[in-house]
């Protein structure tokens, strides 16, 4: 008999604690739900503030890069005003051969044939003699094309245009011819002037302010 009343007492105590934790679980669940919701609007504000900062950093970099290329562009035009002059000692008889050797070195180094103008002060180059046999119109048309080496006599060199390299063969014994041809060749070159001939005569002309 004493065992029977004790059993219902155990079940009643088990039902009591089940009801209390159930009510306790439902209460805290709504509290954390509104908590994270107000935190969400604060997130879009953070990426919005750093977005204006990167363009502010890019602007000064672009401005600093612009004056860089403009600075070296200033000294460029001053270089062609002072062409480089090279002297190859040779006699009047060997000046033309020396000019041909200088031309071969230029072409072998990668210089384009159309960049070179060859001026002779004495006997004309065989190429010029051959081309002039077809008429001056055809001869100067090849000069205007500018795709090959052009040979011209010093007497007609004033008609030739400016080319990056001018080679002068002082193959005439007359000092007056060199004095006239070298200043003209100096005006026709855009960067390099090569003179083949007697060093004393050439230096006398070049020292006069060519």
Secondary structure, 3 states (H helix, E strand, C coil): CHHHHHHHHHHHHHHHHHHHHHHHHHHHHHHHHHHHHHHHHHHHHHHHHHHHHHHHHHHHHHHHHHHHHHHHCCCHHHHCCCCEEEEEECCCCCHHHHHHHHHHHHHHCCCCHHHEEEEECCCCCHHHHHHHCCCHHHHHHHHHHCCCCEEEEHHHHHHCCCEEEEEEECCCCCHHHHHHHHHHHHHHEEEEEEEEECHHHHHHHHCCCC
